[in-house]
Amino acid sequence: MTTPAWFVELLAVSEALAAVDRADIAAWRGPGADDADPDPAGDDVPPLSVRLGSLGREFAEHSAELSPAQRREVLRILEEVQVSGGEADGTAVTTGFFEALLSAWDRGFDLRTIWPDIGPDSRAYCLAWNRFIGVESPDWMS
């Protein structure tokens, strides 16, 4: 699967996110593969939703180390994919990145700190996911 241009743009926002993605690609390719400098735009990469899940976990774990502009840019790109990207890409964003982010929230990540920067379609997905799994969304999410 070739990596979409928007995902390459997403990785360019933060070296920490790019490093996680490179590590995922290297693990996907396995020992002995030529992973010295994996090409994140290549065909031999994990599924997009898996890669986005890793980025969501990394984003939650290290969001305080990202600048506010970097956090906003990551969330802007992901919102744009949901608004004007294809269905497969939008689904990968929601089931990969945002479900990982909500899972991190369950484990103590302060989602409230970035909630104002999350776009309306992404927020709507998060609220719908909470309803689907039976989690009551706090008032600040409305």
Secondary structure, 3 states (H helix, E strand, C coil): CCCCHHHHHHHCCCHHHHHHHHHHHHHHHCCCCCCCCCCCCCCCCCCHHHHHHHHHHHHHHHHHHCCHHHHHHHHHHHHHHHHHCCHHHHHHHHHHHHHHHHHHHHCCCCHHHCHHHCCHHHHHHHHHHHHHHCCCCCHHHC
